[in-house]
Amino acid sequence: MKKKILCCAALLLATVLLLGFLQLLLMPKYMADKQEGALIGEYYRETTAHDVLFVGDCEVYECFTPPTLWEEYGVTSYIRGSAQQLPWQSYHLLEEMLKRETPKAVVFNVYALKYGTPQNEAYNRMTLDGMRMSREKLSAIRASMTEGESLLSYLLPLLRFHSRWDELSAEDWQYLLHRDTVSHNGYLMQTGILPKTSDREGVPLADYTLPATAMFYLEQMRLLCEENGVALILIKAPTNNWRYYWYDEWDAQIADYADGHGLSYYNFIGLDGEIGLDWSTDTYDGGAHLNVYGAEKLTSYFGEILCRELGLAGHRDDAEISAVWAEKLDAYKQEKEKGNTP
Amino acid sequence: MSFTSASFLLFAVLTLLLYYTLPKRWQWILLLGASYVFYFFAGAEYLLFILFTTAVTYLCGALLQKRADAEDAFVEENRETLSKAERKEFRAAEKKKRFRLLVAGLLLGFGVLAVVKYTSFVLSGVSSIGQAFGAAPLRIPTLLLPLGISFYTFQSMGYLIDVYRKTARAEKNPLRLALFVSYFPQLIQGPISRFGDLAPQLFSEHRFDGFRFRSGLGSVAWGYFKKLVVADTAMIAVKALVENKDGGFTGIYVFLLILLYSAQIYGDFTGGIDITIGLSEMLGIRLAENFDRPFSSRSTKEYWRRWHITMGTWFTDYVFYPLSVTRSMQRFSKWSREKLGTAVGKRLPVYFATVATWFLTGLWHGAGWNFIVWGLLNCLVILVSQELQPLYDRFNHRFPRLTASRAWGAWQALRTFLLMGLIRSLDCYRNVPTTFRMWWSMLTDWNVGELFCGGLTSFGLALSDWCVLLCGILLLALASHLGKKRPVREWLAERPILLCAALCLLAVVILLFGAYGIGYDASQFIYNQF
């Protein structure tokens, strides 16, 4: 009897281990393709604290480069953004980050405030699967699930990705147990150039009111920052594409909110001359996002504002931090030089 | 709460834990509570319907029993004073009164089913006729169809008939009767149990039996395999072939649909029943088997003895036989013998009862002409086979070696399988004319070659899915073959280590190859809709 129980226990253990292995194997690795999916998880590799944390959607991880901020101002920063990162995801990510560190400022890009409901399962996955298990992750999942999604499939991603068995590639085996770092402190470098070609404006909307749910999470972020003694700065990254249009009506609502709560709000749209942006060379996708050249210009411009507003002195005198960042800067420059245009 | 949802698994585990830890006298109360919780999660609004059916069944059953007891007591008390003829007369009069009560109960019970299930169908028919005569179209209401209503109504009405026939005593405790009506593992897709078989098991105390528990667990796991790996994978293709978006899925694709839908419905329905039977077995309750390797049947008649057995026997016992012996049918029989001769006259009443039974069977499956035609076609095949029986017998007699061979048996099974599959495809297409058009296209559109030029992967199934599906079907066939004499799960239950290994393997296979989650349409069991 004892032998039978032991045998069954061994079989069950072997099955659990096998399922664990299959889960590791079948989860998308986001290394060669759709690298945005790898961004959120990379934050946990950070060994030093940051002066500034950026949160938001693709507009933050494409438009600001932490290595430039370090190089020019000695300011340490990290971008916690992912593709179509929704306001509630940004809030819960921020909650998680503020448990680990207390930066001087949190910079939140407001574009995603146009979303008031869960949007897309694939983007949810890219943001949420990268988070470590925590109360914040569970809250973010609950707030983000689209119809047909289940909490269980986030806790056991094998339930979501089980059907990938027939599309496994060498990458899945190569990155079974580890991942490369694809970002530079959350910045996903794009060196390609695809000039903006259309001057088309955004299509008129029936209602320009930003969704109450989104504004609720903005308020939660403000309160969270206030609780932690962190300055919250609102920004709107520059875009020049009708698909990612930022309406004046939306802008006015954010400006009112910022005014009402004593927050700084910087809308970089239309400041091309001051920033030095050239939409024929500084974008890799026709004006939707900046490429590395545009991002460096914007970071340089915004870095000055940050230093002035927050009184940041930089950490160049700190040998330990300098050593860490020298390495980061080196990797950044190497990739930039190499270029990643296909 | 679908059987394939995580919440159902959790619910089942909690129920089992409580079932074997609570005092045994509370087991049936726990099952009643669990059944209502289960049904509540299916839709709180459905509770009203099941409560109504339960109340009607209980009250009618109690009244029928009261009258029957009074009748028996009267006859017993007056056995010496009443002559045999008087007793017979008294009983006949009493039976009439009980019959009226029964009819009232049946009207109320089936009435609810008829209203929720068939109102739209009838109204749309009336509307179409009206429109043909220039009337404005009627507004067809969309009525709520409570989950499993066909199953629990048939089970309840079967109980009433049994009480009327005195083959079962009415249950005195309304809560116990409520459990018989709502017992959750079989609530939504059967099997349709008889009171005499199920009730004693529901209300008796059950000690944990390791063998039965293991056997049940094996059955549940196998059911999930059938449903998630075979049925739901086949469903992807069936859906695409039926939707026929580009209008190109004719000819050979219709033939494929017939095969794939056979795999889907077999995996879906027998899988669901395996889960039901397995879970009941784990609770110490043995339910009636609903399938006996139906695809190995050599004739339509045999097929219907092996497929959805409890429904077949229900219709036989409660529709076909009673209909065959009604006074009007006997009069019709007499008339037809006199007017049409013995040979035809003997057959006509039986055929009439058969047609009526199959018409109702079709209607039970769904409110639509597809289902009615499906029932009548099954009936037609059975009647024609019956008529041709002498011819078959002569053939068998002339070629005894051939007809006794395995190859002949295989041919007969294949023929039955294809014929049943063809008729079954009436479930799939939008309406009867479309179905007939699609059948016709099998003869007119010779597009077999398309299958090998990308056709096989043009309706939702990638090559890898085909591999999973074919391996799954082979495994089903193997298990069916091995379980000819004794179910494989029972054989495994005697070998705990092997069973554990099989369960682990099934778990990995289901989790990996099952068609579930995002990217696959969450699919209910097909028979939940009936």
Boltz contact constraints between the chains, C-beta under 6 A:
constraints:
  - contact:
      token1: [A, 4]
      token2: [B, 496]
      max_distance: 6.0
  - contact:
      token1: [A, 4]
      token2: [B, 497]
      max_distance: 6.0
  - contact:
      token1: [A, 7]
      token2: [B, 497]
      max_distance: 6.0
  - contact:
      token1: [A, 8]
      token2: [B, 500]
      max_distance: 6.0
  - contact:
      token1: [A, 11]
      token2: [B, 500]
      max_distance: 6.0
  - contact:
      token1: [A, 11]
      token2: [B, 501]
      max_distance: 6.0
  - contact:
      token1: [A, 11]
      token2: [B, 504]
      max_distance: 6.0
  - contact:
      token1: [A, 15]
      token2: [B, 504]
      max_distance: 6.0
  - contact:
      token1: [A, 121]
      token2: [B, 518]
      max_distance: 6.0
  - contact:
      token1: [A, 148]
      token2: [B, 518]
      max_distance: 6.0
  - contact:
      token1: [A, 152]
      token2: [B, 6]
      max_distance: 6.0
  - contact:
      token1: [A, 159]
      token2: [B, 517]
      max_distance: 6.0
  - contact:
      token1: [A, 160]
      token2: [B, 517]
      max_distance: 6.0
  - contact:
      token1: [A, 162]
      token2: [B, 511]
      max_distance: 6.0
  - contact:
      token1: [A, 162]
      token2: [B, 512]
      max_distance: 6.0
  - contact:
      token1: [A, 166]
      token2: [B, 464]
      max_distance: 6.0
